[in-house]
Amino acid sequence: MDVLYFAWVRERIGIPKEKLETEAATVADLVAELIAREDRYAAAFADLSALRVALDQELSDFSAPLNGVREVAFFPPMTGG
């Protein structure tokens, strides 16, 4: 699956996207896998309340299943303006 990072999440991880093979069942499981990889992921995902997630371009939550998902995007909350 493709995993995309936006704004300060991308800055902390250092890449805008990557292709991953994962056994994660949910978004939270995927985040746990990423955090275990390197400190830069741990820094990016340190406060999940400051993050939003979209699965195949649909807003979702961290308990959502990943079965059949092709794209996961992590980004900070948006503000209107």
N, CA, C and O of each residue as an XYZ file, in Angstrom:
324
protein
N       0.835     -1.174      0.000
C       0.000      0.000      0.000
C       0.881      1.239      0.000
O       2.031      1.199      0.437
N       0.333      2.329     -0.490
C       1.034      3.602     -0.464
C       0.705      4.320      0.835
O      -0.458      4.389      1.233
N       1.725      4.855      1.495
C       1.533      5.638      2.708
C       2.068      7.031      2.427
O       3.228      7.199      2.051
N       1.209      8.032      2.614
C       1.569      9.418      2.326
C       1.625     10.228      3.607
O       0.838     10.018      4.530
N       2.575     11.162      3.646
C       2.768     12.016      4.809
C       2.699     13.476      4.358
O       3.306     13.854      3.356
N       1.957     14.287      5.104
C       1.779     15.686      4.739
C       2.207     16.617      5.875
O       2.188     16.243      7.047
N       2.593     17.840      5.494
C       2.932     18.929      6.418
C       4.041     18.501      7.387
O       5.047     17.937      6.958
N       3.866     18.764      8.682
C       4.944     18.470      9.629
C       5.181     16.974      9.796
O       6.261     16.576     10.233
N       4.212     16.140      9.465
C       4.438     14.685      9.515
C       5.525     14.322      8.501
O       6.452     13.573      8.809
N       5.395     14.863      7.292
C       6.400     14.638      6.241
C       7.759     15.185      6.678
O       8.788     14.548      6.453
N       7.762     16.354      7.298
C       9.031     16.947      7.738
C       9.734     16.078      8.771
O      10.951     15.905      8.708
N       8.990     15.536      9.712
C       9.603     14.702     10.754
C      10.100     13.367     10.213
O      11.149     12.875     10.628
N       9.346     12.783      9.287
C       9.746     11.486      8.732
C      10.803     11.656      7.646
O      11.679     10.806      7.487
N      10.720     12.750      6.906
C      11.744     13.053      5.911
C      11.432     12.607      4.499
O      12.253     12.787      3.600
N      10.261     12.030      4.285
C       9.842     11.605      2.944
C       8.346     11.912      2.773
O       7.598     11.912      3.751
N       7.914     12.173      1.539
C       6.493     12.461      1.330
C       5.617     11.218      1.220
O       4.427     11.270      1.530
N       6.201     10.093      0.778
C       5.412      8.870      0.660
C       6.334      7.672      0.554
O       7.525      7.797      0.269
N       5.751      6.507      0.791
C       6.486      5.252      0.629
C       5.493      4.137      0.355
O       4.310      4.238      0.679
N       5.991      3.090     -0.238
C       5.175      1.895     -0.512
C       5.557      0.850      0.538
O       6.734      0.536      0.719
N       4.541      0.316      1.227
C       4.795     -0.632      2.307
C       4.044     -1.939      2.095
O       2.944     -1.965      1.543
N       4.656     -3.000      2.540
C       3.994     -4.286      2.709
C       3.767     -4.401      4.208
O       4.708     -4.246      4.986
N       2.547     -4.666      4.622
C       2.256     -4.727      6.049
C       1.256     -5.831      6.357
O       0.430     -6.203      5.523
N       1.350     -6.334      7.553
C       0.384     -7.298      8.065
C      -0.586     -6.608      9.018
O      -1.418     -7.272      9.637
N      -0.492     -5.288      9.144
C      -1.329     -4.531     10.071
C      -2.806     -4.700      9.721
O      -3.193     -4.631      8.555
N      -3.624     -4.924     10.756
C      -5.062     -5.098     10.551
C      -5.796     -3.760     10.582
O      -6.825     -3.595      9.927
N      -5.264     -2.805     11.346
C      -5.912     -1.500     11.488
C      -4.881     -0.394     11.283
O      -3.679     -0.650     11.210
N      -5.371      0.830     11.193
C      -4.466      1.979     11.089
C      -3.577      2.040     12.325
O      -2.377      2.290     12.209
N      -4.145      1.816     13.503
C      -3.350      1.848     14.739
C      -2.224      0.812     14.695
O      -1.113      1.085     15.150
N      -2.504     -0.363     14.157
C      -1.466     -1.390     14.019
C      -0.366     -0.921     13.069
O       0.816     -1.158     13.319
N      -0.751     -0.264     11.992
C       0.232      0.274     11.040
C       1.108      1.315     11.713
O       2.326      1.315     11.537
N       0.494      2.202     12.483
C       1.254      3.226     13.199
C       2.247      2.560     14.155
O       3.398      2.988     14.244
N       1.820      1.530     14.861
C       2.726      0.819     15.775
C       3.902      0.219     15.016
O       5.034      0.271     15.497
N       3.653     -0.353     13.833
C       4.743     -0.888     13.006
C       5.718      0.218     12.604
O       6.935      0.038     12.662
N       5.174      1.352     12.199
C       6.029      2.466     11.761
C       6.869      2.999     12.920
O       8.067      3.242     12.769
N       6.233      3.176     14.075
C       6.954      3.683     15.252
C       8.121      2.761     15.606
O       9.185      3.232     16.008
N       7.926      1.456     15.458
C       8.973      0.484     15.793
C      10.137      0.509     14.811
O      11.211     -0.010     15.113
N       9.934      1.109     13.632
C      10.983      1.120     12.604
C      12.146      2.032     12.952
O      13.303      1.613     12.926
N      11.833      3.295     13.281
C      12.882      4.300     13.502
C      12.356      5.419     14.385
O      11.147      5.609     14.514
N      13.276      6.154     14.988
C      12.913      7.276     15.861
C      12.144      8.368     15.128
O      11.291      9.027     15.721
N      12.438      8.565     13.843
C      11.756      9.635     13.111
C      10.261      9.349     13.004
O       9.460     10.284     13.023
N       9.869      8.091     12.894
C       8.451      7.734     12.883
C       7.850      7.930     14.274
O       6.727      8.415     14.409
N       8.599      7.550     15.295
C       8.125      7.739     16.668
C       7.868      9.220     16.935
O       6.894      9.568     17.602
N       8.726     10.087     16.425
C       8.529     11.533     16.602
C       7.285     12.011     15.867
O       6.528     12.827     16.392
N       7.074     11.516     14.672
C       5.929     11.946     13.875
C       4.605     11.471     14.471
O       3.598     12.173     14.377
N       4.596     10.290     15.080
C       3.360      9.714     15.598
C       3.270      9.770     17.120
O       2.503      9.018     17.722
N       4.042     10.652     17.746
C       4.072     10.746     19.204
C       2.719     11.151     19.797
O       2.363     10.699     20.886
N       1.971     11.992     19.096
C       0.682     12.469     19.595
C      -0.388     12.244     18.528
O      -0.598     13.092     17.660
N      -1.051     11.113     18.599
C      -2.052     10.775     17.585
C      -3.245     11.721     17.604
O      -3.951     11.841     16.603
N      -3.480     12.392     18.725
C      -4.600     13.340     18.773
C      -4.338     14.550     17.870
O      -5.262     15.295     17.544
N      -3.074     14.741     17.467
C      -2.702     15.847     16.583
C      -2.661     15.412     15.122
O      -2.191     16.160     14.264
N      -3.146     14.216     14.838
C      -3.105     13.682     13.471
C      -4.481     13.254     12.988
O      -5.360     12.898     13.774
N      -4.639     13.299     11.688
C      -5.820     12.761     11.017
C      -5.330     11.722     10.017
O      -4.165     11.723      9.617
N      -6.230     10.845      9.626
C      -5.868      9.796      8.669
C      -6.979      9.680      7.628
O      -8.163      9.816      7.936
N      -6.570      9.428      6.408
C      -7.520      9.156      5.323
C      -7.137      7.829      4.680
O      -5.962      7.549      4.442
N      -8.154      7.021      4.404
C      -7.956      5.741      3.731
C      -8.586      5.848      2.356
O      -9.786      6.092      2.226
N      -7.770      5.665      1.335
C      -8.237      5.819     -0.047
C      -9.008      7.127     -0.227
O     -10.070      7.167     -0.848
N      -8.436      8.195      0.338
C      -8.928      9.575      0.226
C     -10.251      9.830      0.937
O     -10.968     10.772      0.598
N     -10.579      8.993      1.926
C     -11.770      9.190      2.758
C     -11.304      9.325      4.206
O     -10.570      8.471      4.703
N     -11.732     10.405      4.890
C     -11.370     10.559      6.292
C     -11.793      9.337      7.082
O     -12.867      8.779      6.857
N     -10.949      8.927      8.002
C     -11.206      7.725      8.774
C     -10.667      7.922     10.181
O     -10.341      9.042     10.574
N     -10.572      6.836     10.941
C      -9.974      6.926     12.269
C      -8.957      5.801     12.447
O      -8.818      4.917     11.602
N      -8.266      5.864     13.558
C      -7.144      4.954     13.762
C      -7.568      3.516     14.063
O      -6.733      2.611     14.036
N      -8.841      3.294     14.348
C      -9.317      1.928     14.583
C      -9.836      1.277     13.301
O     -10.255      0.120     13.322
N      -9.811      2.006     12.194
C     -10.346      1.500     10.925
C      -9.510      0.334     10.393
O      -8.284      0.337     10.503
N     -10.188     -0.665      9.814
C      -9.461     -1.790      9.219
C      -8.763     -1.388      7.930
O      -9.215     -0.492      7.218
N      -7.653     -2.061      7.637
C      -6.868     -1.780      6.432
C      -7.127     -2.770      5.304
O      -6.541     -2.642      4.229
N      -7.975     -3.736      5.524
C      -8.247     -4.745      4.503
C      -8.723     -4.081      3.211
O      -9.740     -3.387      3.204
N      -7.992     -4.293      2.127
C      -8.355     -3.751      0.829
C      -7.957     -2.304      0.587
O      -8.164     -1.785     -0.510
N      -7.392     -1.646      1.587
C      -6.988     -0.245      1.443
C      -5.715     -0.167      0.611
O      -4.779     -0.937      0.821
N      -5.686      0.766     -0.333
C      -4.508      0.937     -1.191
C      -3.688      2.162     -0.822
O      -2.501      2.232     -1.143
N      -4.316      3.142     -0.141
C      -3.588      4.365      0.210
C      -3.990      4.832      1.601
O      -5.173      4.927      1.927
N      -2.977      5.120      2.414
C      -3.170      5.683      3.748
C      -2.435      7.019      3.773
O      -1.264      7.096      3.402
N      -3.120      8.062      4.209
C      -2.495      9.385      4.290
C      -2.605      9.913      5.717
O      -3.669      9.863      6.335
N      -1.482     10.421      6.225
C      -1.438     11.013      7.556
C      -1.183     12.508      7.413
O      -0.330     12.923      6.628
N      -1.929     13.324      8.180
C      -1.795     14.772      8.072
C      -2.339     15.425      9.347
O      -3.137     14.824     10.066
N      -1.900     16.665      9.620
C      -2.448     17.389     10.768
C      -3.863     17.860     10.456
O      -4.255     17.906      9.290
N      -4.634     18.211     11.485
C      -5.980     18.726     11.253
C      -5.936     19.985     10.366
O      -5.013     20.796     10.444
N      -6.942     20.107      9.544
C      -7.044     21.277      8.670
C      -7.853     22.355      9.379
O      -8.731     22.058     10.189
N      -7.552     23.590      9.069
C      -8.344     24.695      9.579
C      -8.916     25.468      8.414
O      -8.278     25.608      7.371
N     -10.089     25.952      8.594
C     -10.730     26.738      7.534
C     -10.172     28.141      7.493
O      -9.509     28.586      8.430
N     -10.441     28.831      6.410
C      -9.885     30.174      6.364
C     -10.447     30.985      5.261
O     -10.072     32.146      5.094
